[in-house]
Amino acid sequence: MAHVRLFRHYIHLPFVILGLIDLLVLALVFSLAVFFRFFGDLPFFWDNLVFVLPSALVFAVLCLIVMIALGVHQSRVEEGMSGMMLRTIMALILAIPAHGFAYVIADQWLWYMGSFGLLTTATVLSVFALGVARVLFFSIVGKEAFKRRVLVLGAGRRANQLLVDLETPFNRKGFTLDGFVPLPDESIEVEEQYLINNPASLHDYILKHPVREIVVAVDDRRKGLPMEDLLECKMEGVHIIDGASFYERESRKVALEMITRGWLVFSDGFTVSSVYGFGKRALDILSAGSLLIVSAPIMLLTVLAIKLEDGLKAPVLYSQERVGLNNKVFRVHKFRSMRTDAEKDGAVWASKNDTRVTRVGEFIRKVRIDELPQIFNVLNGTMAFVGPRPERPVFVQRLTETIPFYGERHRVKPGLTGWAQLCFAYADNEEDTREKLRYDLYYIKNQSLLLDLLIIIQTVEVVLFKKGSR
């Protein structure tokens, strides 16, 4: 399989393997730096390795966490090896203060991390070692590594939806597509070049071609499926999966056009235990409290900047009604980034290059500072740190009527950050909102503490690289 599922979240298998390789390389490099700086005698080093290992492991784990936060491994797909290494260098530099903090809180265990010279040496060596390891990894596994050969049963509307949405190089990481097998009397919407016409049977086809997965993406199952044929394929070890579940796994979002209420009822997910609820609340308080401490000086500077631009009597905060858990309306506060009369004609979508935005507002929006007062919404429990972004009641009413399943967003607390914010740019119209809902439903369906932690870590990338801000 090209994906593994950890705590209900799909992760591309090569990224997992590459992360483990990075972890091993970082630990070995740190140990090597300790050897040359403090030992020099190999037998003596081996005898005392038990004292080096805690520092080596913490060094590797902290570096890996920061690399995940900066999207290092995923950047290989969009930015190539050079972009991946640039992000790696930035991550290793940013990790140095984290190593120092770890030493302060556990100096009895992490003796070697107290040496700044050693950390610098290990960081520099890590850049070269990781570069060599990654070049070797990608040269060995090749571009098609871990990909499954996939055959799609169906060639109608749903099948074409899969083709259009999953054919891009970014999404098509986990599979190679053999083609589409149309059912008899099915309306064909897939282009001719992708069709596999008149195979003797699916079973016969998979015996001649190394297909490992068949995706069932027919428009109307009531017209009948070749069940005996599919059963023969399954007995040969071929994985059978429905189109909506395949789409969810490959794109990490839910296909609104392919799902029904029945699919939502019978698919896995949407289960929340009391342990998860307690853990999520604890994570909310810890994350919001830490962010409040770190951002307090930034918020003070923001208040001063707004006052300097608009005058001492100008309001600093902007308060809005938003729809939260179970459709309850609550008030959310943001640093004011628009003119005081921005909505004198009523509520409208924020847009790119919005003329209502002030000069200070333009900056604080780009770096997400305007959202910081929502920390207090997280602390008082009206919001979570991770969840769908809350929307205004006037927009919710309109969108619920026009977008299927939009109301399901309110099954969980809205969040300061979320899966949709990581995966998609700012929504300023109904079609963008529809696309973000696909990601929100994926989060609601697969929510877990691991996914929450992953989103919190990768939100650092959003802030640093201004993804999705407007």
C-alpha positions in Angstrom: 0.0 0.0 0.0 1.3 3.5 -0.8 -0.4 5.0 2.3 -0.4 4.0 5.9 -3.2 5.1 8.2 -2.1 6.3 11.6 -4.9 7.2 14.1 -7.3 7.4 11.1 -5.2 9.8 9.1 -3.8 8.8 5.7 0.0 9.4 5.4 1.9 8.7 2.2 4.2 5.7 2.9 7.4 7.1 1.3 7.1 10.2 3.6 6.9 7.9 6.6 10.0 5.9 5.5 11.9 9.1 4.6 11.0 10.6 8.0 12.4 7.5 9.8 15.6 7.7 7.6 16.0 11.3 8.6 15.5 10.4 12.3 18.2 7.8 12.1 20.6 10.0 10.1 20.2 12.9 12.6 20.8 10.7 15.6 23.9 9.1 13.9 25.3 12.6 12.9 24.9 13.9 16.4 26.6 10.9 17.9 29.4 11.3 15.4 29.8 15.0 16.3 30.0 14.0 20.0 32.6 11.4 19.2 35.0 13.8 17.4 34.5 16.6 20.0 34.7 14.7 23.3 36.0 11.2 22.7 38.3 10.3 19.7 38.8 6.8 21.1 36.2 4.4 19.6 36.3 1.7 22.3 35.9 4.4 25.0 33.0 5.9 23.0 31.2 2.6 22.7 31.6 2.0 26.4 29.8 5.4 27.1 27.3 5.3 24.3 24.4 5.0 26.8 25.1 8.5 28.0 25.2 9.9 24.4 21.9 8.3 23.2 19.4 10.5 25.1 20.9 13.7 23.6 21.2 12.1 20.1 17.5 10.9 20.2 16.2 14.3 21.4 18.3 16.1 18.8 16.9 14.0 16.1 13.2 14.1 17.3 13.2 17.9 17.7 14.8 18.5 14.2 12.2 16.1 12.7 9.3 18.0 14.4 10.5 21.3 13.0 11.0 19.8 9.5 7.4 18.5 9.6 6.3 22.0 10.7 8.0 23.5 7.7 6.6 20.9 5.3 10.0 19.7 4.3 9.1 16.2 3.0 6.0 17.4 1.1 8.0 20.2 -0.5 9.9 17.5 -2.5 6.7 17.2 -4.7 6.2 20.8 -5.5 9.7 22.4 -5.1 12.1 19.6 -6.0 15.2 18.6 -4.1 16.6 22.1 -4.0 13.4 23.5 -2.3 13.4 20.5 0.1 17.0 21.2 1.2 16.4 24.9 1.6 13.6 24.2 4.0 15.7 21.6 5.7 18.5 24.1 6.4 15.9 26.6 7.8 14.4 23.8 10.0 17.7 22.8 11.4 18.6 26.4 12.3 15.2 27.0 13.9 15.6 23.8 15.9 18.7 25.1 17.7 16.8 27.2 20.3 14.5 24.1 20.9 17.6 22.0 21.7 18.7 24.7 24.2 15.3 24.7 25.8 15.4 20.9 26.1 18.8 21.1 27.8 17.4 23.6 30.3 14.5 21.4 31.4 16.5 18.1 31.4 20.2 19.0 31.9 20.9 15.8 33.9 20.0 13.7 30.9 21.0 15.9 28.0 24.6 16.8 28.9 25.9 17.1 25.4 23.1 19.4 24.2 24.4 22.1 26.5 27.3 22.7 24.1 26.5 25.3 21.5 29.6 24.4 19.5 28.5 20.8 19.4 25.0 21.8 18.3 26.4 24.0 15.5 28.7 21.2 14.3 25.9 18.6 14.4 23.6 21.0 12.5 26.1 21.6 9.7 27.0 17.9 9.4 23.2 17.1 9.3 22.6 19.2 6.2 25.2 17.3 4.2 24.2 13.9 5.6 20.5 14.4 5.0 21.3 15.6 1.4 23.3 12.5 0.7 20.7 10.2 2.3 17.8 11.7 0.3 19.6 11.6 -3.0 20.3 7.9 -2.4 16.8 7.3 -1.3 15.1 8.8 -4.3 17.6 7.3 -6.7 16.9 3.8 -5.3 13.2 4.0 -5.0 12.5 6.0 -8.2 9.5 8.2 -9.0 7.1 5.3 -9.0 8.1 3.9 -5.7 5.3 2.4 -3.5 2.6 3.2 -6.1 -0.2 0.8 -6.7 -1.6 0.1 -10.2 -5.3 1.0 -10.1 -8.2 0.0 -12.4 -11.4 2.0 -12.2 -14.8 0.2 -12.8 -17.1 2.8 -14.3 -16.7 5.6 -16.9 -19.5 7.9 -16.1 -19.8 11.1 -14.0 -18.3 9.8 -10.8 -15.4 8.1 -12.7 -14.7 11.3 -14.6 -14.7 13.3 -11.3 -12.0 11.0 -10.0 -10.0 11.5 -13.2 -10.3 15.3 -13.1 -9.5 15.8 -9.4 -6.8 13.1 -8.9 -4.9 13.4 -12.2 -2.7 16.3 -11.1 0.9 15.4 -10.2 0.4 16.8 -6.7 -2.5 14.4 -5.9 -1.4 11.4 -7.8 1.3 10.3 -5.4 0.0 6.9 -4.4 -1.1 5.2 -7.6 -0.7 4.8 -11.3 -3.9 4.6 -13.3 -4.4 1.7 -15.8 -7.7 3.0 -17.1 -11.5 2.9 -16.8 -13.7 -0.1 -17.6 -17.2 1.1 -18.6 -20.2 -0.9 -17.6 -22.7 -2.0 -20.3 -25.3 0.8 -21.1 -23.4 3.3 -19.0 -23.2 6.9 -20.1 -19.5 7.5 -20.8 -18.0 10.8 -19.7 -14.3 9.7 -19.5 -12.1 10.6 -22.4 -11.5 7.8 -24.9 -7.8 7.6 -24.3 -8.4 6.5 -20.7 -10.9 3.7 -21.5 -10.2 0.0 -21.5 -12.9 -1.4 -23.8 -14.2 -4.9 -23.9 -11.9 -6.8 -21.5 -13.0 -10.5 -21.3 -13.5 -9.9 -17.6 -12.0 -7.9 -14.8 -10.5 -11.2 -13.4 -8.9 -12.0 -16.8 -7.5 -8.4 -17.0 -5.9 -8.5 -13.6 -4.3 -11.9 -14.3 -2.5 -10.3 -17.3 -1.7 -7.0 -15.7 -0.3 -6.4 -12.1 -3.3 -4.4 -10.9 -3.4 -4.2 -7.1 -6.6 -2.2 -6.6 -10.0 -1.9 -8.3 -12.0 1.3 -7.6 -15.8 1.0 -8.0 -17.0 4.4 -9.3 -20.2 3.7 -11.1 -23.0 6.3 -11.1 -25.9 3.9 -10.3 -25.2 0.6 -8.6 -28.9 -0.4 -8.8 -28.2 -1.3 -12.5 -26.0 -4.1 -11.2 -22.3 -4.7 -10.7 -20.3 -7.7 -11.9 -20.2 -9.2 -8.4 -18.9 -12.6 -9.3 -16.1 -11.0 -11.3 -15.2 -8.6 -8.4 -15.2 -11.6 -6.0 -12.8 -13.5 -8.2 -10.5 -10.4 -8.3 -10.7 -10.1 -4.5 -9.8 -13.8 -4.1 -6.6 -13.0 -6.1 -5.6 -10.5 -3.5 -6.8 -7.4 -5.3 -8.2 -4.7 -3.0 -11.7 -3.5 -3.9 -12.7 0.0 -2.8 -15.5 2.4 -3.6 -14.8 5.6 -5.4 -15.6 8.0 -2.5 -13.3 6.2 -0.1 -10.5 6.0 -2.7 -10.9 9.8 -3.3 -10.8 10.5 0.4 -7.6 8.5 0.9 -5.7 9.9 -2.1 -6.7 13.6 -1.8 -7.3 13.8 2.0 -10.6 15.4 1.4 -14.2 14.2 1.0 -15.8 14.2 -2.5 -19.1 16.1 -2.0 -20.3 15.0 -5.4 -19.8 11.3 -4.8 -21.2 10.9 -1.2 -24.6 10.3 0.2 -26.0 10.3 3.7 -25.8 6.5 3.5 -22.0 6.7 2.8 -21.6 8.9 5.8 -23.5 6.5 8.0 -21.7 3.3 6.9 -18.2 4.6 6.3 -15.7 4.5 9.2 -14.9 7.7 11.1 -17.1 10.3 12.9 -16.3 8.5 16.2 -15.2 10.6 19.2 -14.4 9.0 22.6 -14.4 10.7 25.9 -10.6 10.1 26.1 -10.2 12.1 22.9 -12.5 14.8 24.2 -10.4 15.2 27.3 -7.1 15.0 25.4 -8.3 17.6 22.9 -9.3 20.1 25.6 -6.0 19.6 27.3 -4.2 20.2 24.0 -6.3 23.3 23.4 -5.4 24.8 26.7 -1.7 23.9 26.4 -1.5 25.2 22.8 -3.5 28.4 23.4 -1.6 29.2 26.7 1.8 28.7 25.0 0.8 30.9 22.1 -0.6 33.6 24.4 2.8 33.8 26.3 4.8 33.8 23.0 2.6 36.3 21.2 1.9 38.8 24.1 4.6 41.2 22.9 3.4 41.0 19.3 -0.2 41.7 20.4 1.0 44.8 22.3 2.9 46.1 19.3 -0.2 45.5 17.1 -2.4 47.6 19.5 0.2 50.4 19.3 0.4 50.2 15.5 -3.4 50.3 15.0 -3.6 53.3 17.4 -0.8 55.1 15.6 -2.5 54.6 12.2 -6.1 55.4 13.1 -5.8 57.5 16.2 -6.1 56.9 20.0 -9.9 56.7 19.9 -10.0 54.1 17.1 -11.1 50.6 18.3 -8.4 48.0 18.3 -10.6 44.9 18.2 -13.4 43.9 15.8 -16.1 41.7 17.2 -18.3 39.5 15.1 -21.0 36.9 15.5 -19.9 33.4 14.4 -21.7 30.0 14.3 -20.1 27.4 16.5 -20.7 23.9 17.9 -24.3 22.7 17.4 -25.1 25.9 15.5 -24.8 28.1 18.6 -23.8 31.7 17.9 -20.9 33.2 19.8 -18.8 36.3 19.5 -15.2 36.1 18.1 -12.7 38.9 18.4 -10.0 39.9 16.0 -7.6 42.8 15.7 -9.3 45.3 13.4 -7.7 45.1 10.0 -10.3 47.2 8.0 -11.7 50.7 8.2 -14.3 51.2 11.0 -17.0 51.7 8.3 -16.0 48.6 6.3 -19.5 47.0 6.6 -21.7 50.0 6.5 -23.5 48.4 3.5 -23.8 44.9 5.1 -21.7 41.8 5.3 -19.6 40.8 2.2 -16.9 38.3 1.5 -13.3 39.5 2.1 -11.5 39.6 -1.2 -8.0 39.9 -2.5 -6.6 43.4 -2.5 -9.7 44.5 -0.5 -9.7 48.3 -0.5 -11.3 48.4 3.0 -8.1 47.0 4.5 -5.8 49.4 6.3 -2.0 49.4 6.0 -1.5 47.8 9.4 -4.4 45.5 8.6 -2.7 44.3 5.4 0.4 43.3 7.3 -1.3 41.6 10.3 -3.5 39.6 7.9 -0.5 38.3 5.9 1.2 37.0 9.0 -2.1 36.0 10.8 -1.6 38.3 13.7 -5.2 39.6 13.4 -6.4 36.1 14.5 -4.5 36.2 17.8 -7.3 37.5 20.1 -9.2 34.3 19.3 -6.8 32.6 21.7 -9.2 33.8 24.4 -12.1 32.0 22.6 -10.1 28.8 22.8 -9.4 29.3 26.5 -13.0 29.9 27.3 -14.2 26.9 25.3 -16.2 28.5 22.5 -13.5 27.5 20.0 -10.9 24.7 19.8 -7.3 25.3 18.7 -8.0 23.0 15.7 -11.2 22.8 13.8 -13.2 24.3 10.9 -13.0 28.1 10.7 -16.2 29.6 12.1 -18.4 31.5 9.7 -20.9 34.3 10.1 -24.6 33.4 10.6 -25.7 35.3 7.4 -23.3 33.3 5.3 -24.0 30.0 7.1 -27.7 30.3 6.3 -27.0 31.0 2.7 -24.3 28.3 2.3 -26.4 25.6 4.1 -29.1 26.0 1.5 -26.8 25.8 -1.5 -23.9 23.4 -0.5 -24.8 19.8 0.6 -23.6 18.8 4.0 -22.4 22.3 4.9 -24.2 22.1 8.2 -22.0 19.1 9.3 -19.2 21.5 9.9 -20.9 22.5 13.2 -20.7 19.0 14.6 -17.4 20.0 16.1 -16.0 23.2 17.7 -14.7 25.8 15.2 -10.9 26.2 15.4 -8.2 28.8 15.3 -6.5 26.8 12.6 -7.6 23.7 10.7 -7.0 21.1 8.0 -8.7 23.2 5.3 -6.4 26.2 6.2 -3.3 24.0 5.6 -4.6 22.5 2.3 -6.4 25.3 0.6 -6.1 29.0 0.1 -8.5 31.7 1.5 -12.1 31.2 0.5 -13.8 34.4 -0.8 -16.7 32.9 -2.8 -19.1 30.0 -2.7 -17.1 27.7 -4.9 -14.0 28.1 -2.7 -16.1 27.5 0.4 -17.4 24.3 -1.2 -13.8 23.1 -1.8 -12.8 24.0 1.8 -15.8 22.0 3.1 -14.3 18.9 1.5 -11.3 19.3 3.7 -13.4 20.2 6.8 -15.4 17.0 6.4 -12.2 15.0 6.1 -11.1 16.5 9.4 -14.4 15.9 11.1 -14.5 12.3 9.8 -10.9 11.4 10.8 -10.3 13.7 13.8 -7.7 12.5 16.3 -5.1 13.9 18.6 -2.4 12.9 16.1 -4.1 14.9 13.3 -4.6 17.8 15.7 -0.9 17.8 16.5 0.1 17.5 12.8 -2.1 20.5 12.0 -0.7 22.6 14.8 2.9 21.8 13.8 2.3 22.5 10.1 0.4 25.8 10.9 3.9 27.1 11.4 4.5 26.7 7.7 1.3 28.6 6.9 2.5 31.6 9.1 6.1 31.6 7.8 5.3 31.1 4.1 2.0 33.1 4.2 -0.1 30.2 2.7 -3.8 30.9 2.6 -3.6 34.4 4.1 -5.6 37.3 2.7 
